[in-house]
Amino acid sequence: MEIHHIGIAVHDLEESAQPYLKLGYTLEAQGRVESQKVEVWMLNSGHSRLELLRATHPESAIARFIEKRGPGLHHMALATSDIRAELKRLEDQGALLIDTSPRPGFGGHLVAFVHPKWSGGVLLELVEP
């Protein structure tokens, strides 16, 4: 699998985007994922993507993450062409899955998360574009 994007939890999307815009990233897409209670800005350099995530509700996973750890690196997303097959393969290998089936993610993609206890402390997001 290849890296699809790096997710960064932020307080303020516009302010947090500024350093990356100065580095040559552009705003590729923006919107909300109501089911996850987040607002998203996807930045693209042409070679990599950064997903800035701002909580829209105090009970969202991003709000809890920021409250506990502060803003910063939240997850690494890996692209897969068949998320269901990948989840089954990982489950068969003993991976600790947060999601055993995909759910809707930003941009209409299907996503599923793998627990950081399984992946060396890094929250992994599988993405089927």
Sequence and secondary structure as in RCSB ss.txt:
>XXXX:A:sequence
MEIHHIGIAVHDLEESAQPYLKLGYTLEAQGRVESQKVEVWMLNSGHSRLELLRATHPESAIARFIEKRGPGLHH
MALATSDIRAELKRLEDQGALLIDTSPRPGFGGHLVAFVHPKWSGGVLLELVEP
>XXXX:A:secstr
 EEEEEEEEES HHHHHHHHHHTT EEEEEEEEGGGTEEEEEEE SS EEEEEEESSTTSHHHHHHHHH SEEEE
EEEE S HHHHHHHHHHTT  BS SS EE GGG EEEEE TTTTTT  EEEEE 
